[in-house]
């Protein structure tokens, strides 16, 4: 995509942030229909307020230690991949969901490491950017959130669908998917693990709603609330109403 016409960031902005923005703008090449959303992501990434911090030195989860090296070796070269590769093993990797309300196989198959965010190399409350590692044969079920989101596949492949009745789109390494605010979507891996770069921006209120079918044919949605450590915890459940279905792009 072409670079935005926004004013240049403040000269005191961390050099890493400037490198990430430049790499993003060169790597992400959106279709015309999604160009405005891609430009919003680039603008917010460029202007997010960040400060450098030292991530805690924690033991990476087993899925990360077993899968990340091979995924990094398999990453096709691109400006964004080349910028993120040397950072990947220094991140504070963590399990996104606990197994209290989630199948342990699913909870143990979704890991994240923030580059920008509360746990990132760059601390920010304005935007999240980082890496998302998914185990093989994992389905991250239908969910929606108020934030604008992009997934850029760095290694492996992913299947994503926007809506219950939609066909899944296959996205291989070098491809991306942009999800507008509130759009319901689902991710699925195949036989191999997948490494994704993501950006979250806009409304970061921290509610992630999972859609769940019920035995009587109705649907509920369950609210997962972002915690201080950036993990998610289930807080409440409500019936899925027609207004929310329409807002979620499910018609």
Steps between C-alpha positions, in 0.01 A plus 500: 500500500612860461614686805245712680508879478481536878754728668823330595519358854670689775880465467515350851277213396683167544699395194343152517154648453614691193654184355180305563287764328728516198508121474122475535434757228732326254381146579122536526344544157123522549225461245334832406194415711707459817751778432331749740515249787863415421583872498333544840710218642819655358411848627421377850816289509702804400346735757440273799662635815767250608786480746779246508488243777677178592260202473514257792728201452249215529513143378331474162211250481581158358314564175722801435829328578407197288350679198639852474853420373372301201239765421764773502721292270206451262403870482530638146705818491310830511568832668252420779625143548862617504417763764310261725725193469777620737241611756294181512700303755547800731126559553303426816298212349184401686190280472206719401217302665500288812337158492231581757235573237680371189598157373860455625612402149370832367634706792841338461500559126477881495811695604588866460805720539455878496740732323283803584261490796501463877737200477693615195848624427318829445237579763179655368135542593409621150562191290607137514742339257674168529524136402230235526599131493233237440547125541399255225134396482374790711176691443480842664120516502270770369563820692471877466659806653479877462860534383611513138735209436743370239656155488806466275618140463876472543534120481256213457143549390166596649135474406281794602130564447296814563154383603329171579382433145814619321759273343845504656778688323838331473792729586856383455830659596514858372121540494279693737144547620350824634204470737286814551373591848230265635522263200460142620782275382661160554857371452602142431837332442571187301772241548770752589551777752460859384677823594311827448585867546201695629399861567203603716389862497198722558269408787719299738238467773605141549184300431527199272165329439493130406193369319377160622217285357252359752321165501166661414638661182547847650833673549660667801803725510751486785701805603872455557654799678862598448694481828789718615747239373329509155352150539123448475250387763133407447268739685140469378263341249197633311269386219613603153245755379404601147649847535839352591481252213449788258778709653733200477461471123332161533215567255 
